[in-house]
Amino acid sequence: MRSRSVQYASSPLLASKTPVWRSKFIVAALALGFFGLAGRAAYVQVIDNDFFLRQGEVRLERTLELPANRGRILDRNGFILASSVPAASVWAIPEDVERDAAKLGQLARLLDMPQAELDRKLANEDKTFVWIKRQVDEEVWKKIAALDIKGIYQRKEYKRQYPEGEAVAHMVGFTNVEDKGQEGVELAFERDLAGKAGSRRVIKDRLGRVVEGVGEDVPPIDGRDLQLSIDSKVQFFAYQKLRDAVVANKARAGSVVVLDTATGEVLALANYPSYDPNRRQNLSGEQLRNRALTDTFEPGSTMKPITIATALELGRVKPSTIIDTTPGRYTVTGATITDTHNYGVLTVEGVIQKSSNIGATKISQRLSAQEMWNSFTALGFGQKPQLQFPGAVTGRVRPWKSWRPIEQATMSYGYGLSASLFQMARSYTAFAHEGSVIPATILKSAGPAIGTPVFTPDNAAEVRHMLWLAAGPGGTGQRAQTVGYSIGGKSGTARKQAGKGYASGKYRAWFTGMAPIDKPRIIVAVMIDEPGAGAYYGGAVAGPVFGEVVQQTLRMMGVPPDLSVQPQIVANPVEESF
C-alpha cells in the first residue's frame, strides 16, 4: 500500500507571514518576567529579608538549652546525700515511628510501660515531637537503641540520686523530672543548687539532628554544692532506732531531732514512716510529712521544766521550796487537775522528778499570765522557727490577756498550747547553753552560736539538775538512761485531741533531754505518735530511743564518757502525770 505523503511546504499556515510585533512582544515579556523575578529575589534576599529570615529560623534554627549541673548536697563530713548523674530521656517523632508491633512491644516492656500508654503517646496530636519516658537508666537506653526503631531518639538529661535513701528523705527532699526542687533542702535552696542554664543556637534538620552551630554559645553556670549540718551516720542511726520503736510499739508514726548545743546545728532530723526519694511511686501524705517540723502537738509534761525555770528566774520559788500536792487532786475554777499518784509534799525538784501536774499548777499560780507568756515566746513557742526549711510551723500560744485561770494552769504542764518537736528541742537549748536559747541551723556552722539570754546560768544549771533527777531513780525517765554518759531529760505523755475534747486511748509520748548533764553537748527530742502495744508513757516509749541515740551520737562525736554519774536503768519506771 502506498503511503500518503503530506506536502508541508504547501501548508497555508507556513505560507503566512508572522507579524514582527508578535516576536518582539514575546521577547519583551520574557525579559520583563526575568527582571521581575530578579527584582523579587533582590527584595526578598537583600532589601526586606527580615520576615523570611525569621521564618527560616523558625523552621531550621533552634535554641538548645545547655542544662547546668545541679549542685550536690553533702553532710557535715562531706558524704554525698544528693547528686546528679546523666540519664537518657526517650522521645519520638510520631509520624516517623516504625510501626513494627514486635519492636514496639519490646520497647514498652523495656520502659516498664503498658502498651496502650505507648500507643497513646505515639498517637499524639503533635506529629513532630513527644516525650516517651524521661530519665531512664543508661542500660535501658542501650537496649532500646539496639532495637533500632525508626523515629525513636534520646536526649541526655540529669537525674538526681539519693544514696542515703529513706533515712534522710525528709531533710534532703527530692526534685521533679525537670530537676526542680519539690521538697526539703532541694526546694529550700533551689536557687543555689540549680545554677543557671546556658544556651546554644544551632540549625537542625527535620530529624532533630544538629547540622551546624550559629553564633556564640552561652555556657551554663553549675549550681553550688551545699553542706548541711546533718551527720549522715547519726541520722541513719537515729532513723533506725526510731523506726524500730514505732514498729515495736505498734505506733502510727514518730520523729527524732538531735541538736548540737554549742552551734545550734541540726545533727539529725528523722521521721517514720518515710520514703525512698529514688523511688517515689504511689507516695502518701503520711510518708511525705516532715512531722518534726510541720506537725504541732500539745507537749505535755516536757513543758514543766520551762514553767519552773520561769518561776526560779523571777524569784518566786527555789529548788527546795515545798509544794503540797496532797491528796493528788486539785480544783481550779471548777475543773479538777489530777496526778497519777498522791505524791504528798514535794520540793520543786520533786515536782519535776515525779512529774506532778498539781505541783506545776501551784507553781504557775505564783506567776502572772504575762510572765509565763513572755517566757514561752522568748523560747520560740508560738513563732515560726528561723530555719531555712519549707513548711516549718509556728505552733500556738494564745495572747496572755485571754488566758483563764484553768488555761494558765494547764499550760504549766503542757496542755492548751501546741509546738512542734523541733521547737521543743530548741527551747531546751536554754538549759544546755547557760540560760541562752540559740538559733538552729541545718547548714554546717563555722563557729559557736550566739544565744539570746532567757534564764541566768545558775538557774539553767538548777533545771539541768532537776532533769537529771527526773531521769534517775524515782523519776519518770529512767528508761532513757545510757551507759557511760550522764543524762537529764523530761518525759511527756499527752492525750490526743479529737474535736473539742480528747480521744480515748490515744496518746503522744515525748522525751526531751540532754547529755552529758554537767556540760551538755547534744539535745535529743523524741516523739512517738499513738503507741498501741500497751505502753504509752513518754518515759517507757520515747525514753529508750533517747538513750540509744544519745549514747551512739556522743561516741560518734568523740565526746569522752562522763563517769561521774552512773546510769540507773530500771524495768518499771515511775508513771508520769498527764
Residue pairs with C-beta under 8 A, 6 or more apart in sequence:
8 14
44 52
45 52
60 203
60 204
61 201
61 202
61 203
61 204
61 214
62 201
62 202
62 203
62 204
63 199
63 200
63 201
64 199
64 200
64 201
64 202
64 210
65 197
65 198
65 199
66 197
66 198
66 199
66 200
66 217
66 218
66 219
66 220
67 157
67 158
67 179
67 197
67 220
68 194
68 195
68 196
68 197
68 198
68 220
68 221
68 222
68 223
69 84
69 158
69 195
69 220
69 222
69 223
70 84
70 158
70 160
70 175
70 179
70 193
70 194
70 195
70 222
70 223
71 192
71 193
71 194
71 195
71 222
71 223
71 224
71 225
71 226
72 80
72 81
72 82
72 83
72 84
72 225
72 226
73 80
73 81
73 82
73 83
73 172
73 185
73 186
73 193
73 225
73 226
73 228
74 80
74 81
74 225
74 226
74 227
74 228
75 81
75 227
75 228
75 230
75 231
75 232
75 235
76 227
76 228
76 229
76 230
76 231
76 265
76 267
76 444
77 231
77 232
78 227
79 232
80 163
81 162
81 163
81 164
81 168
81 171
81 172
81 228
81 230
81 232
82 160
82 161
82 162
82 172
82 185
82 186
83 160
83 161
83 163
84 158
84 159
84 160
84 161
84 179
85 158
85 159
85 161
86 138
86 156
86 157
86 158
86 159
87 135
87 136
87 137
87 138
87 156
87 157
87 158
87 159
88 135
88 136
88 137
88 138
88 140
88 141
88 154
88 155
88 156
88 157
89 131
89 133
89 134
89 135
89 136
89 154
89 155
89 156
89 157
90 111
90 131
90 132
90 133
90 134
90 136
90 141
90 144
90 152
90 153
90 154
91 129
91 130
91 131
91 132
91 152
91 153
91 154
91 155
92 121
92 122
92 129
92 130
92 132
92 151
92 152
92 153
93 127
93 128
93 129
93 151
93 153
93 207
93 208
94 121
94 122
94 123
94 124
94 126
94 127
94 128
94 130
94 151
95 127
95 128
95 151
96 150
96 151
96 207
97 122
97 149
97 150
97 151
97 152
98 149
98 150
98 151
100 149
103 147
103 149
104 115
104 118
104 119
104 122
104 149
105 115
106 147
107 118
107 132
107 144
107 147
107 149
107 152
108 114
108 115
108 117
108 118
110 140
110 143
110 144
111 118
111 132
111 133
111 136
111 140
111 144
113 132
113 133
118 132
121 130
121 131
121 132
122 130
124 130
129 208
132 152
134 157
134 177
135 157
135 159
135 177
136 144
141 154
144 152
144 154
145 154
153 208
157 179
158 179
160 174
160 175
160 179
160 186
160 277
161 278
162 168
162 169
162 172
162 174
162 276
162 277
162 278
164 172
164 232
164 235
164 236
165 276
165 277
165 278
166 239
166 274
166 275
166 276
166 277
167 232
167 235
167 236
167 239
167 240
167 270
167 274
168 230
168 232
168 235
168 236
168 239
168 270
169 184
169 274
169 275
169 276
169 277
170 183
170 184
170 269
170 270
170 271
170 274
170 289
170 290
170 292
171 184
171 185
171 228
171 230
171 235
171 269
171 270
171 290
171 442
172 184
172 185
172 186
172 277
173 181
173 182
173 183
173 184
173 185
173 186
173 187
173 188
173 277
174 181
174 182
174 183
174 184
174 186
174 277
174 280
175 181
175 182
175 186
176 182
179 194
180 190
180 194
181 187
181 188
181 189
181 190
181 193
181 194
183 288
183 390
184 290
184 389
184 390
185 226
185 228
185 389
185 442
186 193
187 390
188 388
188 389
188 390
189 226
189 388
192 223
192 224
192 226
193 223
193 224
193 226
194 223
195 220
195 221
195 222
195 223
195 224
196 220
196 221
197 220
198 217
198 218
198 219
198 220
198 221
199 217
199 218
200 213
200 217
200 218
201 213
201 214
201 215
202 210
202 211
202 212
202 213
202 214
203 210
203 211
203 212
203 213
203 214
204 210
204 211
205 211
226 443
227 443
227 444
228 442
228 443
228 444
229 260
229 263
229 265
229 266
229 267
229 441
229 442
229 443
229 444
229 445
230 266
230 267
230 268
230 269
230 442
231 267
231 268
231 556
233 556
234 258
234 267
234 268
234 549
234 552
234 553
234 556
235 267
235 268
235 269
235 270
237 268
237 549
237 552
237 553
237 556
238 256
238 258
238 268
238 270
238 549
238 553
239 256
239 268
239 270
239 272
239 274
241 256
241 545
241 548
241 549
242 254
242 255
242 256
242 270
242 271
242 272
242 526
242 545
243 254
243 272
243 274
245 251
245 254
245 526
245 528
245 541
245 542
245 544
245 545
246 252
246 253
246 254
246 272
246 273
246 528
248 533
249 528
249 531
249 532
249 533
249 535
249 541
250 531
250 532
250 533
251 528
251 529
251 530
251 531
251 532
251 533
251 541
252 529
252 530
252 532
253 271
253 272
253 273
253 286
253 291
253 528
253 529
253 530
254 271
254 272
254 291
254 526
254 527
254 528
254 529
254 545
255 269
255 270
255 271
255 272
255 291
255 292
255 295
255 421
255 526
255 527
256 268
256 269
256 270
256 292
256 421
256 524
256 525
256 526
256 527
256 545
256 549
257 266
257 268
257 269
257 292
257 421
257 422
257 425
257 523
257 524
257 525
258 266
258 267
258 268
258 269
258 522
258 523
258 524
258 549
258 553
259 265
259 266
259 267
259 425
259 426
259 429
259 440
259 522
259 523
259 524
260 266
260 267
260 521
260 522
261 429
261 432
261 433
261 438
261 514
261 520
261 521
261 522
261 523
262 433
262 448
262 449
262 521
263 441
263 445
263 447
263 448
263 449
264 426
264 429
264 438
264 439
264 440
264 441
264 445
264 449
265 440
265 441
265 442
265 443
265 444
265 445
266 440
266 441
266 442
267 522
267 553
268 549
268 553
269 290
269 292
269 293
269 422
269 442
270 292
271 289
271 290
271 291
271 292
273 286
273 287
274 287
275 283
275 287
275 288
289 295
290 391
291 421
291 527
291 529
292 420
292 421
292 422
292 527
293 385
293 387
293 389
293 391
293 392
293 393
293 420
293 421
293 422
294 391
294 392
294 393
294 420
295 393
295 420
295 421
296 393
296 395
296 396
296 418
296 419
296 420
297 418
297 419
297 420
297 421
297 494
297 496
297 508
297 527
298 414
298 415
298 416
298 417
298 418
298 494
298 495
298 497
298 508
299 414
299 417
299 418
299 419
299 424
299 492
299 494
299 510
300 413
300 414
300 415
300 492
300 493
300 494
300 508
300 510
300 538
300 578
301 355
301 357
301 413
301 414
301 476
301 490
301 491
301 492
301 493
301 510
301 538
301 576
301 577
301 578
302 414
302 424
302 490
302 491
302 492
302 510
302 511
302 512
302 538
303 411
303 412
303 413
303 414
303 417
303 492
304 351
304 352
304 355
304 360
304 412
304 413
304 414
304 490
305 352
305 428
305 431
305 463
305 466
305 467
305 490
306 375
306 376
306 379
306 427
307 360
307 363
307 364
307 367
307 372
307 412
307 413
308 317
308 348
308 351
308 352
308 360
308 363
308 463
308 466
309 375
309 430
309 431
309 455
309 459
309 460
309 463
310 367
310 371
310 372
310 375
311 317
311 348
311 363
311 364
311 366
311 367
312 318
312 319
312 348
312 455
312 459
312 462
312 463
313 375
313 454
313 455
313 456
313 459
314 367
314 371
316 363
316 366
316 367
317 348
317 363
317 366
318 348
319 347
319 348
319 349
319 462
319 465
319 466
320 347
320 348
320 349
321 347
321 348
322 345
322 346
322 347
323 345
323 346
323 347
323 348
323 350
323 351
323 356
323 358
323 359
323 362
323 363
324 344
324 345
324 346
324 362
325 339
325 342
325 343
325 344
325 345
325 346
325 351
325 356
325 358
325 359
325 362
326 342
326 344
326 345
327 342
328 338
328 339
328 341
328 342
328 343
328 358
329 336
329 337
329 338
329 339
329 358
330 336
330 337
330 338
330 358
330 361
330 362
331 337
332 361
332 405
332 406
332 409
333 404
333 405
333 406
334 406
335 406
335 409
337 357
337 358
337 361
337 409
337 410
338 357
338 358
338 577
339 354
339 356
339 357
339 358
339 577
340 575
340 576
340 577
340 578
341 354
341 575
343 350
343 354
343 356
343 358
343 359
346 354
346 356
346 359
348 359
348 363
348 466
349 465
349 466
349 469
350 356
350 359
351 359
351 360
351 363
352 463
352 466
352 467
352 469
352 470
352 490
353 466
353 469
353 470
353 472
353 474
353 475
353 476
354 474
354 475
354 476
354 574
354 576
354 577
355 470
355 476
355 490
355 491
355 574
355 576
355 577
356 577
357 413
357 577
357 578
358 577
360 412
360 413
361 409
361 412
361 413
363 412
364 372
364 408
364 409
364 411
364 412
365 408
365 409
368 400
369 400
369 401
369 403
369 408
370 400
372 400
372 408
372 411
372 412
373 397
373 399
373 400
373 403
375 454
376 382
376 397
376 411
376 417
377 383
377 397
378 437
378 452
378 454
379 426
379 427
379 430
379 437
379 454
380 423
380 426
380 427
380 437
381 395
381 397
381 417
381 419
381 423
381 427
382 394
382 395
382 396
382 397
382 417
383 394
383 395
384 392
384 393
384 394
385 392
385 420
385 422
385 423
385 426
385 440
386 439
386 440
387 422
387 440
387 441
387 442
388 441
388 442
388 443
389 442
392 420
392 422
393 420
395 417
395 418
395 419
395 420
395 423
396 417
396 418
397 417
398 407
398 416
398 417
403 411
407 416
410 416
411 417
413 577
413 578
414 492
414 494
415 494
415 578
419 427
421 510
421 525
421 526
421 527
422 440
422 525
424 510
424 512
424 525
425 512
425 523
425 524
425 525
426 437
426 438
426 440
427 437
428 512
428 513
428 514
428 523
428 525
429 436
429 437
429 438
429 440
429 451
429 523
430 436
430 437
430 451
430 454
430 455
430 460
431 455
431 460
431 463
431 464
431 467
431 514
431 520
432 460
432 464
432 514
432 520
432 523
433 449
433 451
433 460
433 520
434 451
434 457
434 460
435 453
435 454
435 455
435 456
435 457
435 459
435 460
436 451
436 452
436 453
436 454
437 451
437 452
437 454
438 449
438 450
438 451
438 452
439 449
439 451
441 449
455 463
464 488
464 514
464 517
464 518
464 520
465 488
465 517
466 488
467 488
467 489
467 490
467 513
467 514
467 517
468 486
468 487
468 488
468 517
468 565
469 475
469 488
470 476
470 477
470 488
470 489
470 490
470 491
471 477
471 478
471 480
471 481
471 487
471 488
471 489
471 513
472 478
472 481
472 568
473 568
473 570
474 574
475 539
475 573
475 574
476 490
476 491
476 537
476 538
476 539
476 573
476 574
476 575
476 576
477 489
477 490
477 491
477 511
477 513
477 538
477 539
477 543
477 546
477 573
478 539
478 543
478 568
478 569
478 570
478 573
478 574
479 539
479 540
479 543
479 544
479 547
479 569
479 570
479 573
480 487
480 489
480 491
480 511
480 513
480 539
480 543
480 544
480 546
480 547
480 550
481 487
481 547
481 567
481 568
481 569
482 515
482 547
482 548
482 550
482 551
482 567
483 551
483 567
484 551
484 561
484 562
484 563
484 567
485 515
485 516
485 550
485 551
485 554
485 559
485 561
485 562
485 567
486 515
486 516
486 517
486 518
486 562
486 564
486 565
486 567
487 513
487 514
487 515
487 516
487 517
487 546
487 547
487 550
487 567
488 513
488 514
488 515
488 517
488 520
489 511
489 512
489 513
489 514
489 524
489 543
489 546
490 511
490 512
490 513
491 509
491 510
491 511
491 537
491 538
491 539
491 542
491 543
491 576
492 509
492 510
492 511
492 512
492 538
492 576
493 507
493 508
493 509
493 510
493 536
493 537
493 538
493 576
493 578
494 507
494 508
494 510
494 578
495 502
495 503
495 506
495 507
495 578
496 502
496 503
496 506
496 507
496 508
496 530
497 503
498 506
506 530
507 530
507 531
507 536
508 527
508 528
508 529
508 530
509 527
509 528
509 531
509 536
509 537
509 538
509 540
509 541
509 542
510 525
510 526
510 527
510 538
510 542
511 525
511 526
511 538
511 539
511 542
511 543
511 545
511 546
512 523
512 524
512 525
512 526
513 523
513 524
513 546
513 550
514 520
514 522
514 523
514 524
515 521
515 522
515 524
515 550
515 554
515 562
516 554
516 559
516 562
517 562
517 565
518 562
518 564
521 554
521 557
521 559
522 550
522 553
522 554
522 557
524 546
524 549
524 550
524 553
526 542
526 543
526 545
526 546
526 549
527 542
528 541
528 542
528 545
531 541
535 541
537 573
537 575
537 576
538 576
539 573
539 574
539 576
540 573
543 573
